[in-house]
């Protein structure tokens, strides 16, 4: 299995999205999604990588392995997004966080937490 397929499979599992939901969001058929995530091909068209990355809320560079999860900015964003996924009161922020930096996510999270007190 390729690193790209591995990352995509893990991201889909973490997102909790079904193939049907991803098909609607990306325009990529369920059979193609299955093919990509199973690792049966190492050649996923770049436009489809971009669409999947957007639907899963990560940079396409991460999906392609050009940015490692443990690199500072990516790691911060991934950790914050994981926290947002697990906190129901911040669920809306999770969806809105797709194109945010770690600092933006932290700032809005602090703001929401202060309102909740």
NUSE-115682 format. One record per residue (C-alpha): residue number from 1; residue in three letters; chain; x negated, y negated, z. Coordinates in Angstrom, 3 decimals, decimal comma. Layout:
N
resi; resn; chain; x; y; z
NUM; ALA; A; X; Y; Z;
...
This chain:
117
resi; resn; chain; x; y; z
1; UNK; A; 0,000; 0,000; 0,000;
2; UNK; A; -1,295; -3,458; -0,861;
3; UNK; A; -1,822; -6,156; 1,727;
4; UNK; A; 0,852; -8,255; 0,023;
5; UNK; A; 3,435; -5,444; 0,186;
6; UNK; A; 2,477; -4,766; 3,775;
7; UNK; A; 2,959; -8,393; 4,777;
8; UNK; A; 6,227; -8,688; 2,895;
9; UNK; A; 7,595; -5,516; 4,463;
10; UNK; A; 6,653; -6,711; 7,956;
11; UNK; A; 8,113; -10,182; 7,364;
12; UNK; A; 11,386; -8,716; 6,094;
13; UNK; A; 11,606; -6,441; 9,137;
14; UNK; A; 10,903; -9,368; 11,481;
15; UNK; A; 13,448; -11,570; 9,740;
16; UNK; A; 16,214; -9,015; 10,148;
17; UNK; A; 17,438; -9,875; 6,654;
18; UNK; A; 18,947; -7,184; 4,479;
19; UNK; A; 17,982; -6,620; 0,859;
20; UNK; A; 21,410; -8,010; -0,078;
21; UNK; A; 20,703; -11,248; 1,795;
22; UNK; A; 17,277; -11,543; 0,199;
23; UNK; A; 18,756; -10,828; -3,217;
24; UNK; A; 21,194; -13,735; -2,764;
25; UNK; A; 18,487; -16,093; -1,491;
26; UNK; A; 15,803; -15,227; -4,039;
27; UNK; A; 17,587; -13,909; -7,111;
28; UNK; A; 15,398; -10,794; -6,927;
29; UNK; A; 17,332; -7,537; -7,300;
30; UNK; A; 17,467; -5,088; -4,397;
31; UNK; A; 15,720; -2,463; -6,529;
32; UNK; A; 12,856; -4,858; -7,290;
33; UNK; A; 12,643; -5,798; -3,601;
34; UNK; A; 12,427; -2,124; -2,696;
35; UNK; A; 9,724; -1,610; -5,308;
36; UNK; A; 7,661; -4,546; -4,023;
37; UNK; A; 8,013; -3,712; -0,339;
38; UNK; A; 7,254; -0,025; -0,792;
39; UNK; A; 3,882; -0,857; -2,319;
40; UNK; A; 4,622; 1,002; -5,553;
41; UNK; A; 3,126; -1,952; -7,389;
42; UNK; A; 0,361; -4,354; -6,578;
43; UNK; A; 1,542; -6,790; -9,228;
44; UNK; A; 4,312; -8,991; -7,894;
45; UNK; A; 4,992; -12,025; -10,093;
46; UNK; A; 3,915; -15,258; -8,421;
47; UNK; A; 7,341; -16,874; -8,789;
48; UNK; A; 8,807; -13,942; -6,866;
49; UNK; A; 6,144; -14,179; -4,162;
50; UNK; A; 7,045; -17,856; -3,792;
51; UNK; A; 10,778; -17,096; -3,614;
52; UNK; A; 10,259; -14,368; -1,011;
53; UNK; A; 7,903; -16,538; 1,034;
54; UNK; A; 10,453; -19,350; 1,076;
55; UNK; A; 13,276; -16,991; 2,097;
56; UNK; A; 11,094; -15,535; 4,857;
57; UNK; A; 9,861; -18,914; 6,055;
58; UNK; A; 6,145; -18,504; 5,457;
59; UNK; A; 3,695; -20,011; 2,983;
60; UNK; A; 3,150; -18,024; -0,219;
61; UNK; A; -0,576; -18,237; 0,572;
62; UNK; A; 0,042; -16,145; 3,672;
63; UNK; A; 1,984; -13,488; 1,747;
64; UNK; A; -0,854; -13,259; -0,771;
65; UNK; A; -3,486; -12,941; 1,942;
66; UNK; A; -5,133; -16,249; 1,135;
67; UNK; A; -4,393; -17,475; 4,662;
68; UNK; A; -4,792; -15,058; 7,537;
69; UNK; A; -2,261; -14,973; 10,346;
70; UNK; A; -5,004; -15,620; 12,876;
71; UNK; A; -6,155; -18,869; 11,230;
72; UNK; A; -5,340; -21,779; 13,508;
73; UNK; A; -2,454; -23,520; 11,730;
74; UNK; A; -0,924; -20,316; 10,408;
75; UNK; A; -1,191; -18,622; 13,767;
76; UNK; A; 0,458; -21,557; 15,557;
77; UNK; A; 3,322; -21,684; 13,089;
78; UNK; A; 3,845; -17,907; 13,140;
79; UNK; A; 3,865; -17,818; 16,961;
80; UNK; A; 6,328; -20,693; 17,181;
81; UNK; A; 8,591; -19,201; 14,519;
82; UNK; A; 8,546; -15,869; 16,381;
83; UNK; A; 9,630; -17,668; 19,557;
84; UNK; A; 12,388; -19,480; 17,671;
85; UNK; A; 13,687; -16,163; 16,313;
86; UNK; A; 14,043; -14,769; 19,826;
87; UNK; A; 15,740; -17,781; 21,422;
88; UNK; A; 19,400; -18,123; 20,426;
89; UNK; A; 19,573; -21,758; 21,501;
90; UNK; A; 16,887; -22,569; 18,934;
91; UNK; A; 18,244; -20,424; 16,063;
92; UNK; A; 19,119; -23,451; 13,917;
93; UNK; A; 15,601; -24,772; 14,295;
94; UNK; A; 14,224; -21,430; 13,075;
95; UNK; A; 16,050; -21,818; 9,766;
96; UNK; A; 14,971; -25,440; 9,447;
97; UNK; A; 11,323; -24,683; 10,288;
98; UNK; A; 10,365; -23,169; 6,940;
99; UNK; A; 8,347; -26,159; 5,761;
100; UNK; A; 7,288; -27,589; 9,112;
101; UNK; A; 3,850; -27,847; 10,627;
102; UNK; A; 3,145; -26,420; 14,065;
103; UNK; A; 3,163; -29,939; 15,532;
104; UNK; A; 6,599; -30,710; 14,061;
105; UNK; A; 8,053; -27,458; 15,384;
106; UNK; A; 6,577; -28,070; 18,858;
107; UNK; A; 7,900; -31,625; 18,919;
108; UNK; A; 11,452; -30,638; 18,000;
109; UNK; A; 11,358; -27,645; 20,372;
110; UNK; A; 10,366; -29,937; 23,272;
111; UNK; A; 13,140; -32,342; 22,320;
112; UNK; A; 15,779; -29,581; 22,278;
113; UNK; A; 14,528; -28,129; 25,551;
114; UNK; A; 14,762; -31,549; 27,213;
115; UNK; A; 18,377; -31,912; 26,056;
116; UNK; A; 19,230; -28,473; 27,421;
117; UNK; A; 18,191; -29,443; 30,962;
